[in-house]
Amino acid sequence: MRDRYKILLVIASVLLFLRGLFSFVNTTNEGWLTPTIYRHGDPVEIIVNKIESDATQLPYGYYDLPFTCPPTVDKKPLHLSLNEVIRGDRKWQSNYELEFGKDTECTVLCARKTNPDGMRSLDKFIKQEYVVQWFIDKELPAATTFISTVDQKKYYGSGFPLGFVDEETGKVYVNNHVMMVIRYHAIDDYNFTIVGFEIYPKSVSDYHCPGASKDYDQYEVVVPEIANEDTFIPFTYSVYWREEFDVEWKDRYNLFFDSGELSGSVSRKFHWISLANSASIAFLMTFIVSLIFIKITGIPNRLETKKESPKASIFVIARNWFYDDRPVMPHLFICIVSMGVHFLFTVIGSLTISCSLNSLHTIRNSVLTMALLFFVLGAFMASFVGGTLLIENNKLIMRRGSLKNVFSNILLFSVVCGSLLPGMVILTAIILNCIIWLHTSTNVLPFATIMKLLFIYFIVCIPLSVLGGSIAANKDSEEYSRLRSDSIKRISRTRANKIMDEDQGTDVRTTRKLKYKVRWQLKKMMLDTVTVVSLLASGIFPFIMIYVELQFVYKSVWYEKTTFYYYYGFLLANIILLCLVICDIAIICSYLMMTVSSKDNSDSWKWKTFQLSSSCAWYMEAYSIYYVFKVLNMRDFSSILISVCYSLLFNALCGLAMGSIGYLASLWFVKRVYRSHFQK
């Protein structure tokens, strides 16, 4: 027990140390990053990336398109990090020539020769409202400028539209001219930083640049009827440099954070109200749990009164639950709990670090990077929890003098617990990757990336699982060995001469009974009307708590990919309160089951507490399906399949995490009730 607290203390100390370290780093003006300093006449590089749409989940590389100006031989693709590859980025150097501080009124980029299939693709992408993603100054996105309807202030949306459709005529036009307005901030008379990259796209029928004029013909996208007829699309651009006095380099992302619907201060107030609502729910649930503990501790202790507890009291039931060695599929249950702990460790750890990196300018990269890091490190935590629960389960069995259902190889089982979730996620990603590969989307993972993931799995996750399992196996090793030896001796004395005959005569019948019992228990747990109602009731409050932040995250990830989600502090606070409420709900449900419990349902109390604690995931999945079909209004089968599969995977992992923490809280409650009455 002391070793367990020491490990938790070390983990908490490491997290607090990292939090303090990042907080110290963020007290500087620029954090970890330093701005690129430009002088008049310095070359400035434009990086082209991809096109993406809110209506589909299939981005495409900009230079992979058959209707864009291809790069010259001296332009090369940029090296991508793992998180950029996962996001579907395809960054390339471009042929746009810019000199700092030098305006260019009109430059012809190319006349793109396009076949009918290319024109047909262009027409489809414009109708699907694809936007183009570029960068300047390494990682500052190109932006479309909007004016907020709330406070009439300017805000940015990442990217610019590929084209547009005339609502009156239904004709499709391509934006083949871009006017770049690059805003810079002066550090002194000679040194400058780039703080804004505004794109004003236009559709022009020829090679002249319209500037501020509105008197020009637009370029209509027409698919040729003749199969071999090619079309030449003119591409031009103009560049204007404007000094920005109020925006410094460290504040250049602020205009991206304003969604336009709510001002920054109003949005923060909205999140504070949501957080206060979550805190009130958590306070109510914690108050109910406190009353339960007061009621339990008010009952006289059996050791003091010298009276046996009533047969149906919660203390006797707690003792039966605590010493229960006959749950349905115990090893599978332990694996599921360890997977939930693994994912919960990933979410809490990555969000904790992301909150510290909140003022850095690569915040989107940092979130995914930290998530991958803690997902790998979570193998240690999962294997440790899985090994510890297996040891506790084996101890309960051996205290009865039996070795039936004892999994002796603790290290092997711990490795399975630690590597099971990464293996399932990688397998699911490979299957979905095959579907995306058929559409030649940039979301497809390259073969090298898949090899990297497998390398991380075998070289990092499995050794971490071995380490966690070894620490779990060495805990209380003397007591475990003693219990095992006593069980073997007891079995040898009483049943040594009968075990072989009984096993030979009843092996088939025992197996059939066990299978029937497992099926009956699972069917009872899943189809019980009371269980269904309890699932709906226990999941509504957690879903109310997380709904607001879930809506903002979905909007940023699915509905408006050009917006940034940056309220990681509110998200982390809501998740912590959510975990507290789930623990409270698990304890309340355990207490209610104890008060109405009978001998028949003692076998399934672990599964029931897990189901009740994870019920919020059903609401999340229902909301995800509603979001895909009603809000996103998806109609493409591949996009629907990818979105539903990703949401199902994410919500299933959330359900495992919530169910695991609920079960662990319920287990702690059962031990507390038992020991408060039967032990001093």
Disulfide bonds with the S-S distance in Angstrom:
Cys69-Cys110 1.69
Cys106-Cys209 2.09
